[in-house]
Every structure is written in structure tokens, then in C-alpha cells.
Amino acid sequence: MSATDCEQQETGWGILEDLPGDPMIWVLIFSELAAFGLFLGAFVVARALQPAVFAAGQATLDPHLAGINTIVLVTSGWAAARATASARAGERARARSWLFGAMALGGVFIAVKLYEYAGEIASGNGLETSPFFTLYFLLTGFHLLHVGLGIVILAVVSPGGRAASVETGTAFWHMVDLLWVVMFPIIYLVHA
């Protein structure tokens, strides 16, 4: 048995040790991806079963606001990646600046999403309006909760600016980005 095999056997993490950041964040990320996968699967199946209801609901959404939010969140992911690169280079102050930028853009995402929700609610659309809006609000609300949690995680890892901590926080943030990039076309653009 090699030394690497012994180390993997001792920690029990195996392949997770090769990923950036703390292995426990990857356990969280994989579990969150599974939960979102189930939500998105339910959305796609429900749309296939009730295409007219989903088409009517989707027609009331504003894909331009969602497109703006996509650009905002992808840009925040870029800032988080720059924070990781800075932290790895030992530039802790620069890493903190990049993390602040990622958090600020996350705040913009939340503000735009809440504005979008306000418009839908003002139009009379809520959780009980139709199966489309039930899934829309649950799925996007669950994602919005993760954006808020991601901002908190970035704020927690920011003060020290240490590479391992920044990698851990930005790994979660990139999951949030990735989920939105998948959700955006499924909810706003793809028609049954």
C-alpha cells in the first residue's frame, strides 16, 4: 500500500481531498446539487404534463431581469475566482477585495430577484396561483436562499484571506453560479 493510499485510508476522504477547499464543503455541495436536481426534475416533468399552464406562467416572467441576474452572478463568480487566485498568491488584501466584489454582486442579484418577485406578486401570481408558480417560487426561492448563504460564507472566509478558507467559500459560491446558469434557461427560456 502506498503512502497516498494510507493517507486516504486514514482520513476517509479519498477523492474529496483532491478538490479545492475543505472536503466537507464538497459533501454539502454534492447534497445541494442533488436537491436542486430533484427540484429541476420536478419542474421539467410538471411542464411536460401541463404545458399550457407552464407556458402561461412563463409568459409573465421577465427574461431580461433574469438575464441581467445571470450576468451579475457569473461576474460575481469571476470575482470569486480572482479572490482564490489572489489568496493562493498570498495576496490576502486583494483576495478580500475580490470577495467583497463577489458579495456585492450577490447583493445585486438578491435585489433584482426581489424586484422580480414584487412584480409577480403585484400581478397576482403567488405560490398557489398554478403549479408553474408553485415550482417557480420554490425553486428560485431556494436558490435565492443559497445566494444569501453564499454571501455569509464569503463574509466568514474573507477576514483571514487564507487560501484554503477562500477556496472553501468560493467552491460554494461557484455551485450557486452553476445552478443559476442551469436554472435560467429551464425556467425562463425553454418552452414545452
GUDRENFI-916297 format. One record per residue (C-alpha): x, y negated, z negated; residue number from 1; residue in one letter. Coordinates in steps of 0.5 Angstrom, whole numbers, plus 500, padded with zeros to 3 digits. Example, Ala and Ser with C-alpha at 12.3 -4.5 7.8 and 13.67 -1.06 7.14 Angstrom:
BEGIN
east north up num residu
525 509 484 1 A
527 502 486 2 S
This chain:
BEGIN
east north up num residu
500 500 500 1 M
503 493 502 2 S
503 487 497 3 A
498 484 501 4 T
493 490 500 5 D
495 490 493 6 C
493 482 492 7 E
487 483 496 8 Q
485 489 491 9 Q
487 485 485 10 E
482 479 487 11 T
477 483 491 12 G
476 477 496 13 W
479 480 502 14 G
478 476 508 15 I
475 471 504 16 L
482 469 501 17 E
484 467 509 18 D
478 462 509 19 L
480 455 507 20 P
478 452 500 21 G
475 457 494 22 D
473 463 496 23 P
466 462 492 24 M
464 456 497 25 I
464 461 502 26 W
460 466 498 27 V
455 460 498 28 L
456 458 505 29 I
454 465 507 30 F
448 466 503 31 S
446 459 505 32 E
446 461 513 33 L
442 467 511 34 A
437 463 508 35 A
437 458 514 36 F
437 463 519 37 G
430 466 516 38 L
427 459 516 39 F
429 458 523 40 L
427 465 525 41 G
420 464 522 42 A
420 457 526 43 F
421 461 532 44 V
416 467 531 45 V
411 462 529 46 A
412 458 535 47 R
411 464 539 48 A
405 466 536 49 L
402 459 536 50 Q
405 455 542 51 P
399 450 543 52 A
400 448 535 53 V
407 447 535 54 F
407 443 542 55 A
402 438 539 56 A
406 438 533 57 G
413 437 536 58 Q
410 432 541 59 A
409 427 535 60 T
416 427 533 61 L
421 422 535 62 D
427 426 538 63 P
431 419 539 64 H
431 419 531 65 L
434 426 531 66 A
439 425 536 67 G
441 419 532 68 I
442 423 526 69 N
446 428 530 70 T
451 423 532 71 I
451 421 525 72 V
452 428 522 73 L
457 430 527 74 V
461 424 526 75 T
461 425 518 76 S
464 432 520 77 G
469 429 524 78 W
471 424 518 79 A
471 430 513 80 A
476 434 518 81 A
480 428 517 82 R
480 428 510 83 A
482 435 510 84 T
488 434 515 85 A
490 428 510 86 S
489 432 504 87 A
494 437 507 88 R
499 432 509 89 A
499 430 502 90 G
496 423 503 91 E
491 423 497 92 R
488 416 498 93 A
487 417 506 94 R
483 423 504 95 A
479 420 499 96 R
477 414 504 97 S
475 419 509 98 W
471 423 504 99 L
468 416 503 100 F
466 415 510 101 G
463 422 511 102 A
459 421 504 103 M
457 414 507 104 A
455 417 514 105 L
451 423 510 106 G
447 417 506 107 G
445 414 513 108 V
443 421 515 109 F
438 421 509 110 I
436 414 510 111 A
434 416 517 112 V
431 422 516 113 K
426 419 510 114 L
424 413 515 115 Y
422 419 520 116 E
418 423 514 117 Y
415 416 513 118 A
413 415 520 119 G
410 422 520 120 E
406 422 513 121 I
403 415 516 122 A
401 418 522 123 S
397 423 517 124 G
402 429 518 125 N
404 433 512 126 G
405 440 509 127 L
398 442 510 128 E
397 439 517 129 T
399 445 521 130 S
404 451 521 131 P
408 447 525 132 F
409 441 520 133 F
409 446 514 134 T
415 449 517 135 L
418 442 520 136 Y
418 439 513 137 F
420 445 509 138 L
426 447 514 139 L
428 439 515 140 T
427 438 507 141 G
431 444 505 142 F
437 441 510 143 H
436 434 507 144 L
437 437 500 145 L
443 440 503 146 H
446 434 505 147 V
445 431 498 148 G
448 436 495 149 L
454 436 500 150 G
455 428 498 151 I
455 430 491 152 V
460 436 493 153 I
464 431 497 154 L
464 426 491 155 A
466 431 486 156 V
472 433 490 157 V
474 426 492 158 S
478 423 486 159 P
483 428 486 160 G
484 429 493 161 G
488 435 493 162 R
488 439 499 163 A
484 446 496 164 A
479 442 493 165 S
478 437 499 166 V
478 444 504 167 E
472 447 499 168 T
468 441 499 169 G
469 440 507 170 T
467 447 508 171 A
460 446 505 172 F
460 439 509 173 W
461 443 516 174 H
456 448 514 175 M
451 442 513 176 V
453 439 520 177 D
453 446 524 178 L
446 447 521 179 L
443 441 524 180 W
446 442 530 181 V
443 448 531 182 V
436 446 528 183 M
436 439 532 184 F
434 443 539 185 P
430 448 536 186 I
425 443 532 187 I
426 437 537 188 Y
427 439 544 189 L
426 447 546 190 V
419 448 548 191 H
415 454 547 192 A
